Amino acid sequence: MNEPSPATAAPLARLIQEFYKLPGIGPKSAQRLAYYLLRMPAAEAQALASAILEVKEKITLCTVCQNVTEIDPCRICSGQQRDRTIICVVEEPLDILALERTQSYRGLYHVLHGAISPMDGIGPEDLKIADLLARLRSGEVTEVILATNPNLEGEATAMYLSRLLGPLGLSVTSLARGLPAGGDLEYADDVTLTRALEGRLEIRG
């Protein structure tokens, strides 16, 4: 980002710089957001700042599924009505929200927090794969659904996991590709996700 204009007050310039660090925010958007906050009533600005601090202070990762939560274990992992024989593996916490909207899946989840991407320097050891394997040692799980995104990184991650899980004697399935190639789960509509869950396919290593 270019250096802020000398006409920009230092606190405002700092706010613009901080907004610009956020994903998907360009220099113009950063400036618009900063000036919007400047015009915002003080009470609303304080509420926003408080919400940001509360997230950083209270939100943690579930020690079971690695989803973001304010209680540990999270409500899904501790829910008595969930099917504990199935784990759906997703890349990000937002993917869980998308799948839960369908109301057609009642199993558990596991969040990898990313996908294998050699170009970005992300390998299997950078993901929550070891935590997944630890969960499977109990023998309670009989099926693992690989619900990674239908793009190059997601497919590479799914193939790596299928080879890793194959020898464990589990049923390893993936979502049926009613999902668009190159898309993300969080943007898929509920009907598409429901059909993908219902038509999942077994992966053979």
Secondary structure, 3 states (H helix, E strand, C coil): CCCCCCCCCHHHHHHHHHHHCCCCCCHHHHHHHHHHHHHCCHHHHHHHHHHHHHHHHHCEECCCCCCEECCCCCHHHHCCCCEEEEEEEECCHHHHHHHHHCCCCCEEEEECCCCCEHHHCECHHHCCHHHHHHHHCCCCCCEEEECCCCCHHHHHHHHHHHHHHHHHCCEEEECCCCCCCCCCHHHCCHHHHHHHHHCCEECCC
